[in-house]
Amino acid sequence: MARHHHAGAMTGLALLFPITLSTMAIVLLAPILPALLDQFSDIPRHEYLVPMVLTVPALCVALFSPIAGIMGDYFGRRRLLLVSFLIYAVVGVAPVYLDGLGPIIASRVAVGIAEAMIMVLSTTMIGDYFDGPARDRWLAAQTAMASISALVFFNVGGFLGTFGWRAPFWVYASALLMFALVARFTWEPSERDASDEADAAPHHASWAGFPWLRMAGIMLVTVFGSVLFYTVQIQSPVGLTELGITDPARTGFLTSLASIGVPIGTLIYSRAGSRLGVRSLLSIEFMLLATGFLLMSRSGSPPGFLVGCFINQLGAGMLLPTLLVWAISGLAFEIRSRGAGLWTGAFSVGQFISPIAVTAAASVVGGLLGAFGVLAAAALIASFVALLSRPRLRMAASHG
């Protein structure tokens, strides 16, 4: 069926940039986490509450993403996406003017709701506009964009953090630029913008035929992978502080250097992912994560710690596009937004759980570096489980 619009490079880019807002929600503020902990140190259990400034948006994304997916399938994608950019900009900047941990966390709840809409709808629209290998490339590019933005935000957050913990929140106004790009280079998707196979199915909001079993398995792996994925991005500045580096600008810069492994890992996936398959990819990726965590746990100096971070992030950069393409591929137009919403929710559950799990592990084993050793063991087990799960993973991959 002929398309009324042509999805070109600018359309793809307009839908890539919004993924940076999800990265911004946590990575931008990671370098100022020590300052936030100090600012609110008089609040009981602040060591658990303050990190929620970084991670409560992920909880909201986890809870709201399935609803965002339903709304996208029922009411259309583009208009909801544009409204979400405006909300994100307003509530994202709000902590600049707020006093008290409670109101700040409340504003972060609103950030999470807007972020859920942005992540789900932009990912869904990539699936709507592109098909086949082009769709896989754009979805992988989306994860690469998130990785590259993380490098930028670590440095921006660290630099702005030298002017006080409030300064990095101004960056949330960049959502207005995303609004302008999407308004200019996209249109409301329809089945005419999907592949011929998707065109054969009517556009409706029924759950009949939804691949629940397949999605449940992917979501379970995604939650676990997300816990590991975000550990370095959240905890590495604290780890560097424990190793003697206390300047937020320097911790942000050093973490960004180690995080170069993420876009490199994404590039490796784009070159070799289609040839390796889901089972082999997951086994390799979890092994890299385990190796990095082990080096981080055993290092007694910043250089060794950063080498471990780099290897870990190499695996993380391969893991995210593996999970995303595995989940989105094969979903027809009329259920694609709901599938994207469920996957995004699962990934965000892991993002929220990550600092809680690491803090709990650290309290048991006697420190953050020891907690990295616990994660190394968990990732190693996951690598072997993936290696031994070939029939199930092959079946899932063949459907996606």
C-alpha positions as CSV (number, residue, x, y, z in Angstrom):
1,M,0.0,0.0,0.0
2,A,1.4,3.4,-0.9
3,R,2.5,5.7,1.9
4,H,1.3,9.2,2.2
5,H,4.5,10.2,3.8
6,H,8.1,9.1,3.5
7,A,10.1,8.4,6.6
8,G,13.5,9.7,5.9
9,A,16.6,10.4,8.0
10,M,15.2,13.5,9.7
11,T,12.1,11.5,10.8
12,G,14.4,8.9,12.3
13,L,16.6,11.5,14.0
14,A,13.6,13.3,15.4
15,L,12.6,10.1,17.1
16,L,16.1,9.2,18.3
17,F,16.7,12.4,20.2
18,P,13.8,11.9,22.7
19,I,15.5,8.8,24.1
20,T,18.1,11.2,25.6
21,L,15.5,12.5,27.9
22,S,15.2,9.1,29.6
23,T,19.0,9.0,30.0
24,M,18.9,12.6,31.3
25,A,16.5,11.6,34.1
26,I,19.2,9.6,35.9
27,V,22.7,10.1,34.3
28,L,22.6,13.9,34.4
29,L,22.1,13.9,38.2
30,A,24.5,11.0,39.1
31,P,27.5,13.3,39.5
32,I,25.6,15.4,42.1
33,L,24.3,12.4,44.1
34,P,27.0,12.9,46.8
35,A,26.0,16.6,47.0
36,L,22.4,15.7,47.3
37,L,23.2,13.2,50.1
38,D,25.0,15.9,51.9
39,Q,22.3,18.5,51.4
40,F,19.6,16.2,52.9
41,S,21.8,14.3,55.4
42,D,19.6,15.4,58.3
43,I,16.6,13.5,57.0
44,P,16.1,10.0,58.5
45,R,17.1,7.2,56.1
46,H,18.3,9.8,53.6
47,E,20.7,7.2,52.1
48,Y,17.6,5.5,50.7
49,L,15.4,8.5,50.0
50,V,17.9,10.8,48.3
51,P,18.8,8.3,45.4
52,M,15.0,8.3,44.7
53,V,15.5,11.8,43.2
54,L,17.4,9.9,40.4
55,T,15.4,6.7,40.3
56,V,11.7,7.5,41.1
57,P,11.1,8.6,37.5
58,A,12.0,5.0,36.6
59,L,9.4,3.6,39.0
60,C,6.8,5.9,37.4
61,V,7.9,4.8,33.9
62,A,7.5,1.2,35.1
63,L,4.0,1.8,36.4
64,F,2.8,4.1,33.6
65,S,4.4,2.7,30.5
66,P,1.8,0.0,29.9
67,I,-0.9,2.7,30.2
68,A,1.1,4.9,27.8
69,G,1.2,2.0,25.4
70,I,-2.6,1.5,25.6
71,M,-3.2,5.2,25.1
72,G,-0.9,5.1,22.0
73,D,-2.9,2.3,20.5
74,Y,-6.2,3.8,21.3
75,F,-5.7,7.5,20.6
76,G,-2.7,7.7,18.3
77,R,1.0,8.5,19.0
78,R,2.1,11.9,17.8
79,R,-0.2,14.3,19.7
80,L,0.4,12.6,23.0
81,L,4.1,12.7,22.4
82,L,4.1,16.4,21.8
83,V,2.2,17.1,24.9
84,S,4.5,14.9,26.9
85,F,7.5,17.1,25.8
86,L,5.9,20.2,27.3
87,I,5.1,18.5,30.6
88,Y,8.6,17.1,30.8
89,A,10.2,20.5,30.4
90,V,8.1,22.2,33.0
91,V,8.4,19.6,35.8
92,G,12.0,18.8,34.9
93,V,13.2,22.3,35.7
94,A,10.9,22.6,38.8
95,P,13.6,21.5,41.4
96,V,15.5,24.6,40.6
97,Y,12.8,26.5,42.5
98,L,11.8,23.8,45.1
99,D,13.0,23.4,48.6
100,G,12.7,20.2,50.6
101,L,13.2,16.6,49.5
102,G,9.4,15.8,49.4
103,P,8.4,18.4,46.8
104,I,11.5,17.5,44.7
105,I,10.6,13.9,44.6
106,A,7.0,14.8,43.7
107,S,8.3,16.7,40.7
108,R,10.3,13.7,39.7
109,V,7.1,11.6,39.8
110,A,5.7,13.9,37.1
111,V,9.0,13.7,35.2
112,G,8.6,9.9,35.2
113,I,5.0,10.0,33.8
114,A,6.0,12.3,31.0
115,E,9.1,10.2,30.4
116,A,7.0,7.0,30.1
117,M,4.9,8.6,27.3
118,I,8.0,9.9,25.5
119,M,9.9,6.6,25.6
120,V,7.0,4.4,24.6
121,L,5.6,6.6,21.9
122,S,8.9,7.5,20.2
123,T,9.9,3.8,20.2
124,T,6.5,2.8,18.8
125,M,6.7,5.4,16.1
126,I,10.0,4.1,14.9
127,G,8.3,0.7,14.6
128,D,5.4,2.4,12.7
129,Y,7.5,4.3,10.2
130,F,10.2,1.7,9.5
131,D,10.1,-2.0,8.8
132,G,12.5,-5.0,8.4
133,P,16.3,-4.3,8.7
134,A,15.7,-0.5,8.7
135,R,13.6,-0.8,11.8
136,D,16.2,-2.8,13.6
137,R,18.9,-0.3,12.6
138,W,16.8,2.6,13.9
139,L,16.0,0.8,17.1
140,A,19.7,0.0,17.6
141,A,20.5,3.6,16.8
142,Q,18.1,4.7,19.5
143,T,20.1,2.8,22.1
144,A,23.3,4.2,20.7
145,M,21.9,7.7,21.0
146,A,21.1,7.0,24.7
147,S,24.6,5.8,25.2
148,I,26.2,8.8,23.5
149,S,24.0,11.2,25.5
150,A,25.0,9.5,28.7
151,L,28.6,10.5,27.9
152,V,27.5,14.1,27.4
153,F,25.3,14.2,30.5
154,F,27.9,12.8,32.8
155,N,30.2,15.7,31.9
156,V,27.4,18.3,31.8
157,G,26.0,17.2,35.1
158,G,29.5,17.2,36.7
159,F,30.3,20.6,35.3
160,L,27.0,22.2,36.3
161,G,27.3,20.4,39.7
162,T,30.2,22.7,40.5
163,F,27.7,25.6,40.5
164,G,25.5,23.8,43.0
165,W,23.2,20.8,43.0
166,R,20.3,22.7,41.5
167,A,22.1,23.8,38.3
168,P,21.8,20.5,36.3
169,F,18.0,20.6,36.4
170,W,18.0,23.5,33.9
171,V,19.0,21.0,31.2
172,Y,15.5,19.5,31.3
173,A,14.3,22.5,29.3
174,S,16.0,20.8,26.2
175,A,12.7,18.8,25.9
176,L,11.4,21.9,24.1
177,L,13.9,21.3,21.3
178,M,12.6,17.7,21.0
179,F,9.1,19.1,20.7
180,A,10.1,21.3,17.7
181,L,11.8,18.4,15.9
182,V,8.9,16.0,16.3
183,A,6.4,18.7,15.3
184,R,8.4,19.4,12.1
185,F,9.4,16.0,10.9
186,T,6.7,13.5,11.9
187,W,3.0,12.9,11.3
188,E,0.4,10.8,13.0
189,P,1.2,7.2,12.1
190,S,-1.3,4.9,10.6
191,E,-1.3,1.4,9.2
192,R,-0.3,2.9,5.8
193,D,3.0,3.8,7.5
194,A,3.6,0.3,8.7
195,S,4.9,-2.8,6.8
196,D,2.6,-4.7,4.3
197,E,2.3,-7.5,6.9
198,A,1.0,-5.1,9.5
199,D,-1.4,-3.6,6.9
200,A,-3.1,-6.9,6.6
201,A,-4.4,-6.6,10.2
202,P,-7.1,-4.2,11.2
203,H,-6.3,-1.3,13.6
204,H,-8.2,-2.1,16.8
205,A,-7.5,-2.1,20.5
206,S,-8.3,-5.7,21.2
207,W,-5.8,-7.8,23.3
208,A,-6.7,-10.9,21.3
209,G,-3.6,-12.6,19.9
210,F,-1.2,-10.6,22.0
211,P,1.9,-12.7,22.6
212,W,1.8,-12.7,26.4
213,L,4.0,-15.7,27.0
214,R,6.8,-14.4,24.7
215,M,6.6,-10.9,26.2
216,A,6.6,-12.3,29.8
217,G,9.9,-14.1,29.1
218,I,11.5,-11.0,27.5
219,M,10.3,-8.8,30.3
220,L,11.8,-11.0,33.0
221,V,15.2,-11.0,31.3
222,T,14.8,-7.2,30.7
223,V,14.2,-6.4,34.4
224,F,17.4,-8.4,35.4
225,G,19.4,-6.8,32.6
226,S,18.3,-3.3,33.5
227,V,19.4,-3.7,37.1
228,L,22.9,-4.5,35.8
229,F,22.8,-2.0,33.0
230,Y,22.2,1.0,35.4
231,T,24.5,0.0,38.2
232,V,27.6,1.6,36.8
233,Q,25.8,4.7,35.6
234,I,24.3,5.3,39.1
235,Q,27.0,3.9,41.4
236,S,30.3,4.7,39.7
237,P,30.6,8.3,41.0
238,V,30.0,6.9,44.5
239,G,32.6,4.2,43.9
240,L,35.1,6.7,42.7
241,T,34.4,8.9,45.8
242,E,35.1,5.9,48.0
243,L,38.4,5.5,46.1
244,G,39.4,9.1,46.9
245,I,38.0,11.2,44.0
246,T,35.5,13.6,45.5
247,D,35.2,16.4,42.9
248,P,31.9,16.0,41.0
249,A,33.2,17.3,37.8
250,R,36.1,14.8,37.8
251,T,33.9,11.8,38.8
252,G,31.5,12.8,36.0
253,F,34.4,13.0,33.5
254,L,36.0,9.7,34.5
255,T,32.7,7.9,34.4
256,S,31.9,9.3,31.0
257,L,35.3,7.9,29.8
258,A,34.5,4.5,31.0
259,S,31.0,4.7,29.5
260,I,32.5,5.0,26.0
261,G,32.1,1.2,26.2
262,V,28.3,1.6,25.8
263,P,28.3,3.1,22.3
264,I,31.1,0.7,21.3
265,G,29.0,-2.2,22.5
266,T,26.1,-0.9,20.5
267,L,28.2,-0.7,17.4
268,I,29.4,-4.3,17.9
269,Y,25.7,-5.3,18.2
270,S,24.8,-3.5,15.0
271,R,27.6,-5.3,13.1
272,A,27.2,-8.8,14.6
273,G,23.9,-9.0,16.3
274,S,21.9,-10.5,13.4
275,R,24.5,-13.2,12.9
276,L,24.8,-14.3,16.6
277,G,21.2,-14.6,17.7
278,V,19.6,-14.0,21.0
279,R,21.1,-16.9,23.0
280,S,24.7,-16.1,22.0
281,L,24.3,-12.4,22.5
282,L,22.8,-12.7,26.0
283,S,25.5,-15.1,27.0
284,I,28.3,-12.9,25.8
285,E,26.8,-9.7,27.2
286,F,26.2,-11.1,30.7
287,M,29.8,-12.5,30.7
288,L,31.1,-9.0,29.9
289,L,29.0,-7.5,32.6
290,A,30.3,-10.1,35.1
291,T,33.9,-9.5,34.2
292,G,33.5,-5.8,34.6
293,F,31.8,-6.1,38.0
294,L,34.5,-8.5,39.2
295,L,37.3,-6.0,38.2
296,M,35.4,-3.2,39.9
297,S,35.0,-5.1,43.1
298,R,38.7,-6.2,43.3
299,S,40.3,-2.9,42.3
300,G,41.8,-0.7,45.0
301,S,42.5,2.3,42.7
302,P,40.5,4.5,40.3
303,P,42.4,3.2,37.1
304,G,41.5,-0.4,37.8
305,F,38.0,0.5,38.8
306,L,37.5,2.4,35.5
307,V,38.8,-0.5,33.4
308,G,36.2,-2.7,35.0
309,C,33.5,0.0,34.3
310,F,34.6,0.1,30.6
311,I,34.3,-3.7,30.2
312,N,31.0,-3.7,32.0
313,Q,29.6,-0.9,29.8
314,L,30.8,-2.7,26.7
315,G,28.4,-5.5,27.6
316,A,25.7,-3.1,28.6
317,G,25.9,-1.4,25.2
318,M,25.3,-4.7,23.5
319,L,22.6,-5.8,25.9
320,L,20.1,-2.9,25.5
321,P,19.6,-3.2,21.7
322,T,19.4,-7.0,22.0
323,L,16.5,-6.7,24.4
324,L,14.8,-3.9,22.6
325,V,14.9,-5.4,19.1
326,W,13.9,-8.8,20.6
327,A,10.8,-7.3,22.1
328,I,9.6,-4.9,19.4
329,S,10.3,-7.0,16.3
330,G,7.3,-9.0,15.1
331,L,4.7,-6.9,16.9
332,A,1.9,-5.8,14.5
333,F,0.8,-2.2,14.2
334,E,-2.3,-2.5,16.3
335,I,-0.5,-3.9,19.4
336,R,3.0,-2.4,18.9
337,S,2.4,0.5,21.3
338,R,1.3,-1.8,24.1
339,G,4.2,-4.1,23.5
340,A,6.6,-1.2,23.7
341,G,4.9,0.0,26.8
342,L,5.3,-3.4,28.6
343,W,8.9,-3.6,27.6
344,T,9.7,-0.1,28.7
345,G,7.9,-0.7,32.0
346,A,10.0,-3.8,32.6
347,F,13.2,-2.0,31.8
348,S,12.3,0.8,34.1
349,V,11.4,-1.6,36.9
350,G,15.1,-2.7,36.8
351,Q,16.3,0.9,36.7
352,F,14.3,1.6,39.9
353,I,15.4,-1.6,41.6
354,S,19.1,-1.1,40.7
355,P,20.2,1.3,43.5
356,I,18.0,-0.4,46.1
357,A,19.5,-3.8,45.3
358,V,23.1,-2.5,45.3
359,T,22.5,-0.6,48.6
360,A,21.1,-3.7,50.1
361,A,23.9,-5.9,48.9
362,A,26.5,-3.4,50.1
363,S,24.9,-3.5,53.6
364,V,25.3,-7.2,53.6
365,V,28.8,-7.6,52.2
366,G,30.3,-4.5,53.9
367,G,30.5,-1.9,51.1
368,L,29.8,-0.9,47.6
369,L,32.9,-2.7,46.1
370,G,31.7,-5.9,47.7
371,A,28.3,-5.4,46.2
372,F,29.9,-5.3,42.7
373,G,31.2,-8.8,43.5
374,V,27.7,-10.0,44.2
375,L,26.5,-8.6,40.9
376,A,29.4,-10.2,39.1
377,A,28.2,-13.6,40.4
378,A,24.6,-12.9,39.4
379,A,25.7,-11.9,35.8
380,L,27.9,-15.0,35.5
381,I,25.0,-17.2,36.4
382,A,22.8,-15.4,33.9
383,S,25.4,-16.0,31.2
384,F,25.4,-19.7,31.7
385,V,21.6,-19.8,31.9
386,A,21.4,-18.0,28.5
387,L,23.9,-20.4,27.1
388,L,21.8,-23.4,28.2
389,S,18.4,-21.9,27.1
390,R,18.9,-22.2,23.3
391,P,15.6,-23.8,22.3
392,R,13.5,-21.3,24.1
393,L,15.5,-18.2,23.1
394,R,15.7,-19.4,19.5
395,M,11.9,-19.8,19.4
396,A,11.5,-16.3,20.8
397,A,13.9,-14.8,18.3
398,S,12.2,-16.5,15.4
399,H,9.0,-14.7,16.3
400,G,10.8,-11.4,16.6
